[in-house]
């Protein structure tokens, strides 16, 4: 009960700031509704950079995301929680179905990808983690999540990414399966989209 009350008190403090500064509300709406697309675009760019590290990074991110969202689905059924706008008077800046609030899927998705990137590229990862934090905070600001929802989502995302990275690092068999699958994909890709010739290969 105490945790729930504190969670709602923090939600009120953050959400009560909404509606006062139109420019800041616009920023929060963007992160809350469209910020996830930055991660989709980033994953595509890293993948098509066609370097082995980036492809392993993207592969781990996708596997981690599947694990994290699976955990999120289970928790949403075990600990169902209504959205803030269902049970309270809130300043709601974006539309949203009245489905399970806990944990936040947006926070899970943002943090699982950002953490996967951080495992391989520290500087890039810090930027992505900051964006993930903005997405999580904006979901509270816009009235569709409680702070505990996004904190839980962040923990699930970070934990899943760290766990899958450790599995890839420790298990030779897992790496072998991934590299075999990647090799098959890249064989097809090279036929469709050959890499440019290196300087030594050019006539």
Secondary structure, 3 states (H helix, E strand, C coil): CHHHHHHHHHHHHHHCCCCCCHHHHHHHHHHHHHCHHHHHHHHHHHHCCCCHHHHHHHHHHHHHHHHHHHHHHHHHHHCCCCCHHHHCCCCCCCCCCCCCCCCCHHHHHHHHHHHHHHHHCHHHHHHHHHHHHHHHHHHHHCCCCCHHHHHHHHHHHHHHHHHHHHHHHHCHHHHHHHHHHHHHHHHHHHHHCCCCCCCCCCC
